[in-house]
């Protein structure tokens, strides 16, 4: 992963460029992503963040194991994420999110556009502990679903903090300004509209492809100097699902992507 980030004062922005490879025994998924984010503190109580991104995904699989005569599929995802945060007082805040996603194979049309997002209520018990509760429309299981979200944050001391909830949980530790460790468990998924419905058999046709998995990773980030960071990540992906589905998200074909280890090496630049 390569990231370039900038921020200044009450307004800020960031630019991220990411390269990722996710292999299994029979499938390999390569992702290239670019994202630009901007935030503005309107006043002491209101903050707006807008993020726009593009991701290209290429799926390669073994010809001998699957129905298709082609072993390479290309997908595109354009996303705009608008977030608004209102701080009622020192203890309570409301977060609203509107995420518009166009996810398609090669040809973009209106049917490939989906709207996600929701509302989250945040309450701080004290300076070290707070909780977030909300409801969001998301795609963590590979199809559009309305789900509850929860996150409890706690800062144990100056070096250690943790988050427990859904869809993400993590524990973070930093022994100095240069070393940062984290153990993370997350649920994530997405789906793409196919250009043409795939005929799998006489009675089976699919119009979308879906990806979902649960990932547990151990990450180490090293601040080499003031601007450059090296990132090492290793972990395991569980319940990996790569499927072809109909418009309702019902599985019509399963690629049988096996669980497996995950290894990433990244470099990040912050001016």
Helices and strands as residue ranges (DSSP letters): E 2-8, E 11-23, E 27-41, E 46-61, G 63-65, E 72-87, E 92-104, G 110-112, E 113-124, E 129-138, E 145-155, E 160-166, E 168-173, E 179-201, E 204-223, E 228-245, E 251-254, E 260-270
